[in-house]
Amino acid sequence: MRMEYVGAVLEVVALVPAGTAVAYGDVAELLGSGGPRQVGSTMSHYGSSVPWWRVLKASGEAPPGHEREALAFYLLERTPLLGSYAEYLRTGEGRWRVDLPSARWAPSDAEFDRIDAVAERLERSLHRLSAPDDEMTV
């Protein structure tokens, strides 16, 4: 995985405010690059420095293996949830998920400007890396 992509994904995820969430595919769409699997892989390997719990599957399920920790963040941030999370906290049983349609982050104009700058920088760096040698000499 190219580090330019990793950096761009992490920069976008860092913008997602408390109490909101996005799907892996949302991040890819905002960047105009990659897809849900690439974003998921990036988050899995490099996402510990950003609010990783705010990026999830399109179903609203928390990152696998991190459900209990993510749920604590969701409750603290008052992220909209569906299902029996109280039962899950008491017994470890019960199914719950983030109510992604209600929790989905809607970036402001200023945030879109920042995202666009990240996406443009990523596009330029990926273009430079894939340009033939003769294109690189000007």
C-alpha positions in Angstrom: 0.0 0.0 0.0 1.4 3.4 -0.9 2.1 5.7 2.0 0.6 8.6 0.2 -2.8 6.8 0.2 -2.4 5.9 3.9 -1.7 9.5 4.8 -4.7 10.7 2.8 -7.1 8.2 4.4 -5.9 9.1 7.9 -6.2 12.8 7.2 -9.8 12.4 6.1 -10.7 10.2 9.0 -9.2 12.7 11.4 -11.8 15.2 10.2 -14.8 13.0 11.2 -16.3 14.6 14.3 -17.4 12.9 17.5 -20.8 11.4 17.4 -20.7 10.8 13.6 -19.4 8.0 11.5 -18.6 7.1 7.9 -18.4 3.8 6.0 -15.1 2.7 4.5 -16.6 3.3 1.1 -17.5 6.9 2.1 -13.8 7.7 2.7 -12.8 6.2 -0.6 -15.5 8.2 -2.4 -14.4 11.5 -0.6 -10.8 10.8 -1.8 -11.9 9.8 -5.3 -9.4 6.9 -4.9 -9.4 3.3 -3.8 -12.4 1.5 -2.4 -13.8 0.1 0.8 -11.2 -2.7 1.1 -8.3 -0.3 0.6 -9.6 2.0 3.3 -10.3 -0.9 5.6 -6.8 -2.3 5.1 -5.4 1.2 5.8 -7.4 1.5 9.0 -6.5 -2.0 10.1 -2.8 -1.4 9.7 -2.4 2.3 10.4 -5.6 3.7 11.9 -4.7 3.7 15.6 -3.6 7.3 15.5 -7.0 8.6 14.4 -10.6 8.0 15.6 -10.8 4.6 14.0 -14.2 3.7 15.6 -15.8 6.4 13.4 -15.1 4.4 10.2 -17.1 1.2 9.8 -18.7 -1.2 7.5 -21.7 0.1 5.5 -23.9 -2.1 7.7 -22.9 0.1 10.7 -21.0 -2.8 12.4 -18.0 -1.8 14.5 -14.5 -3.0 13.4 -14.2 -6.7 14.1 -12.5 -7.5 17.3 -12.9 -4.0 18.6 -16.7 -4.0 19.3 -16.5 -3.4 23.1 -13.9 -0.6 22.8 -15.8 1.0 19.9 -19.1 0.8 21.8 -17.6 2.7 24.7 -16.5 5.5 22.3 -20.0 5.5 20.7 -21.7 5.9 24.0 -19.3 8.6 25.2 -19.8 10.5 21.9 -23.6 9.9 21.8 -23.3 8.2 18.4 -26.8 7.0 17.3 -27.0 3.2 17.8 -29.5 0.4 17.0 -30.0 -2.9 18.8 -29.3 -4.3 22.2 -26.1 -2.6 23.2 -27.0 -2.4 26.9 -27.4 -6.2 26.9 -24.1 -6.5 25.1 -22.4 -4.4 27.8 -23.9 -6.5 30.6 -23.5 -10.0 29.2 -21.4 -9.8 26.0 -24.5 -11.1 24.2 -26.8 -9.1 21.9 -26.4 -7.5 18.6 -26.0 -3.8 18.0 -24.7 -1.4 15.4 -24.2 2.2 14.6 -27.3 3.8 13.0 -25.2 4.9 10.0 -28.0 6.8 8.2 -28.5 8.9 11.3 -24.8 9.1 12.3 -23.3 9.6 8.8 -21.0 12.6 8.7 -22.1 15.4 6.4 -18.9 17.6 5.9 -19.3 21.3 6.0 -18.1 23.5 3.0 -14.9 24.2 4.9 -14.4 20.4 5.6 -15.1 19.7 1.9 -12.4 22.2 1.0 -9.9 20.4 3.2 -10.9 17.0 1.8 -10.6 18.3 -1.8 -7.1 19.5 -1.0 -6.1 16.1 0.4 -7.7 14.4 -2.6 -5.8 16.7 -5.1 -2.5 16.1 -3.3 -3.1 12.4 -3.4 -3.9 12.5 -7.1 -0.8 14.5 -7.9 1.4 12.1 -5.9 -0.1 9.0 -7.4 0.2 10.5 -10.9 3.9 11.3 -10.3 4.5 7.8 -9.1 2.8 6.3 -12.2 4.2 8.7 -14.8 6.6 7.3 -17.3 10.2 8.5 -16.9 10.0 10.8 -20.0 7.0 12.6 -18.5 8.9 13.2 -15.3 11.7 15.1 -16.9 10.5 18.6 -17.8 
